[in-house]
Amino acid sequence: MSETLIRNAAHVLTMDDGACEYADTDILVRDGVIAEIGSNLATGGEIVEARGCLVTPGLVNTHHHLYQTLTRAVPGGQDALLFGWLKTLYPIWARFGPAEMRVSALTGLAELALSGCTLTSDHLYLFPNGARLDDTIDAAREIGLRFHPTRGAMSIGESAGGLPPDGLVEEERAILDDCIRVIDAFHDPKQGAMVRVGVAPCSPFSVSRELMRDAAILARDKGVMLHTHLAENDEDIAYSLSQFGCRPGQYAEDLGWTGADVWHAHCVKLDGQEIDLFSKTGTGVAHCPCSNCRLGSGIAPVRAMRDAGVKVGLGVDGSASNDAGSLVAEARQAMLLQRVAQGADAMSAREALRIATRGGAEVLGRDDCGQIAPGYRADLAIWDVSGIESAGSWDPAALLLAGPTRVRDLFVEGRQIVRDGEIATLDLPVVIEEQTRMARALADAS
């Protein structure tokens, strides 16, 4: 039996059903699970002093492309809309291999951890030069984050009317076979699972209707979740109307892509009927505010989604369209954008933080994560609110209004991943050096 006592936390935001908040509180962790919350708790295990700190559930990232950390701020794509941006990046990504996939994943996962993230999904939809989903799973195991990798795919290249170059697409039978392989090899459906695999054709403009339908059938046969991009910008809507004769929500419903086991990324351009459809079917949304701003896609109707009962989590999206991978920054941006669109009272700091924690866990189907309560997994973020960022704040629990953007300590399944603001599970400077070398090599070859 292993125990850790987080002692004397100045504030604890639980995100439980009662939205309970505690002051001057201890949290006892036993064998990866939250055992007790209260005052003057005792342990024979490790003690982590949290005086002057805020404790929240670990943040949950519902949409990422980890491989893109090697292609941040690429000239030619910095000021383009979605389709033009993709066409700039596709030829660069085609030169990736297993080493690039693994190192970029390590870098992206470390960045997420330092921003308070304990659980992240990843949407990997291209596999050049022998790269496999296994490369990112190995990286997540090394750093220790809870991981939901999704086996993405592209099957329609430029010659067949799709967006990606022909060299980056795969045969559909091979895609489905590899989905089966990675699910059988890595997916863990049990409570407390560290790895769960999803099925994730890239988008309606890069795969066929048949693959979308077959992927949904396969995922449900295997009992795993489904993920894709949907309704990201006006180009996306126009493509759907032109190619399929319907809006993206109808396209998704027709092919079996709605339900509690489905979540869609972006959904910036969902209309009222589509929001109602997602609410009725339990379909989730990964809201990616920074990427949506960066690509000029628009402001997703998150207030309307939340009011309708749609499950909403946050996603940092790829670092080639966001250029950063900070989930706490994403939560603040989500809050600010809803206020810009709907008024200053449209979203509170606490609601945005709930979306970033419990909301993300609900989207990913994790009823064992996302809140601080006995019996839940010990995925905990400790924020030092005694520093300059919170100096003068009357409400230290309002992290997104006046608080640090780098976590002090981070625990996943009760194991410490970040200690005193530094990654504790790998030599990050060595990883960054390798990342920088690879990025320069890609740039020199362009």
Secondary structure, DSSP 8 states (H G I E B T S, - for coil): --EEEEEEEEEEE--STT--EEEEEEEEEETTEEEEEESS---SSEEEE-TTEEEEE-EEE----GGGGGSTT-TTTTT--HHHHHHHHHHHHTT--HHHHHHHHHHHHHHHHHTTEEEEEEEE---GGG--HHHHHHHHHHHT-EEEEEEEE----GGGT-SS-GGG---HHHHHHHHHHHHHHH---STT-SB--EEEE--TTTS-HHHHHHHHHHHHHHT--EEEEES-SHHHHHHHHHHHSS-HHHHHHHTT--STTEEEEE-TT--HHHHHHHHHHT-EEEE-HHHHHHTT-----HHHHHHHT-EEEE----TTTSS---HHHHHHHHHHHHHHHH-TTS--HHHHHHIIIIIHHHHTT-TTSSS-STTSB--EEEEE-SSGGGTT-S-TT-TTTS--SS-SEEEETTEEEEETTEESSS-HHHHHHHHHHHHHHHHHT-
